Every structure is written in structure tokens, then in C-alpha cells.
Amino acid sequence: VRLRAELTSLYGIQQTVCELSVLRGSALADLSLREGAWGQRLGLTVVGLIRNGHVSISPSADDLVQEGDAVLVQGTPRESDLLNYGLRVVPDADTILDIASPEADLGEVVLSPHSSSAGKTLRQLRFREKYGLNVLALWRRNKPVAHGVSEVRLEAGDALLVQGPAANFGLLRDDRDFLVLEQDPDAVLRPRKARLAAGITLVTLIVAAMAWLPVPVAGMTGATLLLLTGCVSMDDGYRAIEWKAIFLI
């Protein structure tokens, strides 16, 4: 939580992210985000959708926007556009909590010194489509750049404030063009599987503590269930293994 607060304050996100309510009869209602062309028409980047209190982070371009939805956007909407498209700014909305909800993490990544992405814009790199993450702001020469980030040509050493599902940060770690500097250590990689994972872990501990099964068998069974149910991916499983201990044994 402290890391999220520091990053949002450092990059001035409070001034660039807002929540828009989709009014009845809105010209953007019943259109997908792609059909609505929020970036071209309004100059805004959609970072989340709120429907019936549920926050969907990094929505797909095919997700529909409906009347009554709230849309989290990055940018400064013009009053004339709000009137023309049937939108209204939600006053006193705590957007910082929304963009860093259990389904979304905030992190800071930097362009590596010899990155092939230097000189290109985020739009040219199709950053959002490739990584499933939103870039909320950019840090260059000791100051943040929060407006028109998608059209800024990247330079080596640029830092990006990135938002999206915690599991997607692994894609950036595997890319030599970017270095992940900071990420919330308490982020849940698969929030929808959290209860199931907790239940499997609890049952495994009880079985081992009651000696119903040998501890190695109980532990291996619990780990297998976590993999089979999708609570842990195979890549995460490989990374969690202490290979030095395995070779030592």
C-alpha cells in the first residue's frame, strides 16, 4: 500500500486519472471500447471499467460499455466532449483505490540502456496489446510526463508507471527491453483463485498436522492441486523451487 501511495504521488496520477459516468442515451453506450474509439475521439486512455461495483482492470478492446457504467480514464477530458458523448465526471471518486485494486497492481519499469524500443512510441510498440498493461505516466529528466504518454518517443532510461494485473508483470520481466524496478510485493497474482488457493493450503496443513498422510506426500498433493486448479502456473512453480537444494540432495 505504501509503494502504491508513493508512486501515485510521485507521478501525480491524481491529476491525470478520473472516473466518467456513462449517462442514459450516451453515444458511447452499447459500443465496444474499440468501436467507441475513446483515444481518437476523446484523447483518453481507458484503464478500467466499473459495473455494479466491480472493477475490471485493463479491459479488452472488445468489452462493451453500457449505460450506468463508470469508466476509469487517463487524460483530461474536455467539457464539450463530455456533453457531446453523454459523459459526466464522477466527483470525489477515489480512482487511486480503483486502479490499484486487488485485480490491478502498480509498478515502475525502466527502458534498458540498449533497448530496441528507444525512439518508438507506446502506440507503435502496441504496449497495451502486447503486455496487457496500461502506462499511466512517464518519468524523464527528474519530472513526470502524464499527458499524451502514448505518443511520446521513448528514450533509454525513461521510467514508466505501469498498471494492470500483477501476473502480467512477468511478461515485462522476460523482455530485455524493460527492467522492472518496483512492484507491490503484496499484489495477488491471481485474485480470483485466492480463496481456492487458501482452502487447498489450509487442508494440506491440516492433513499434515494430523498425520493422516506423510508430510512429503501431503505437501506434494497440495502443490499438485494448486497447479491443476490454476492457482499457480507452471512457470511460477518452477521459479518457486529451490533448485540448489534439489541438486544438493
Beta strands, then each sheet from edge to edge (+ up, - down):
strand 1: 17-22
strand 2: 31-32
strand 3: 45-51
strand 4: 54-57
strand 5: 64-65
strand 6: 70-74
strand 7: 87-89
strand 8: 105-111
strand 9: 134-140
strand 10: 143-145
strand 11: 159-164
strand 12: 178-183
sheet 1: 4+ 3- 6+ 1- 7+
sheet 2: 2+ 5-
sheet 3: 10+ 9- 11+ 8- 12+
end
